[in-house]
Amino acid sequence: VVHEFTEEQKRKLLQFTTGTDKVPVGGLSKLKLIIARNGPDSERLPTAHTCFNVLLLPDYTTKEKLQERLIKAISYSKGFGML
């Protein structure tokens, strides 16, 4: 799904998952990103623990549902709790 994202969507995903849209020193290969299942398929959006670079995804039944929920989560997350 992420391979099909635009560059802007990829930056938003990085922001959503790590708390920053900046690439770490040394490149993305230095980033330790964990993607974990977070329960069965549901209407919930993906969540993240930015302190630990963890992306939690419900076990969505279709690629389309994963794509739609992930785009919604990364698009609406910025601004919450930020000054």
C-alpha positions in Angstrom: 0.0 0.0 0.0 2.8 2.5 1.0 4.6 1.9 -2.4 1.5 3.5 -4.1 1.6 6.6 -1.8 2.6 10.0 -3.1 5.7 11.6 -1.6 3.4 13.8 0.5 1.5 10.8 1.9 4.8 9.0 2.7 5.9 12.1 4.7 2.6 12.1 6.5 3.0 8.4 7.3 6.5 9.1 8.6 5.1 11.9 10.8 2.3 9.7 12.0 4.6 6.9 13.0 7.7 8.6 14.3 6.5 12.1 15.2 8.6 13.8 12.6 8.6 13.9 8.8 12.4 14.3 8.7 14.6 11.4 7.5 17.0 10.3 10.2 20.7 11.0 9.8 22.1 8.2 7.7 18.9 7.7 5.8 15.7 5.6 6.2 17.8 2.4 6.5 18.7 3.7 10.0 15.1 3.9 11.1 13.8 1.0 13.1 10.1 0.9 12.3 7.8 -1.7 13.8 4.5 -2.6 12.2 2.3 -4.8 14.4 -1.2 -6.2 14.3 -3.7 -4.6 16.6 -6.7 -6.9 16.8 -9.1 -8.3 14.2 -10.7 -6.4 11.3 -12.8 -3.5 12.5 -13.8 0.0 11.8 -10.9 1.4 13.9 -8.2 3.5 12.3 -4.5 2.6 12.6 -2.7 4.0 15.6 1.0 4.7 16.4 3.3 4.9 19.3 5.7 7.6 18.1 8.2 7.2 21.0 8.8 3.7 19.9 8.3 4.1 16.1 5.4 1.5 16.2 2.5 1.4 13.7 -0.4 -0.6 15.0 -2.8 -1.9 12.3 -6.0 -3.9 12.8 -6.0 -7.0 10.7 -8.0 -5.5 7.8 -9.5 -8.0 5.4 -8.8 -6.1 2.2 -6.0 -4.0 0.8 -8.5 -1.3 -0.1 -9.7 -1.0 3.5 -6.1 -0.8 4.7 -5.3 1.9 2.2 -8.5 3.9 3.0 -8.0 3.7 6.8 -4.3 4.4 6.7 -4.8 7.5 4.5 -7.6 8.7 6.8 -5.4 8.3 9.9 -2.4 10.1 8.4 -4.4 12.9 7.0 -6.4 13.8 10.1 -3.7 13.2 12.8 -1.6 16.3 12.4 -2.5 19.1 14.7 -3.8 17.0 17.6 -1.9 18.0 20.7 0.4 20.3 18.8 0.8 24.0 19.3 
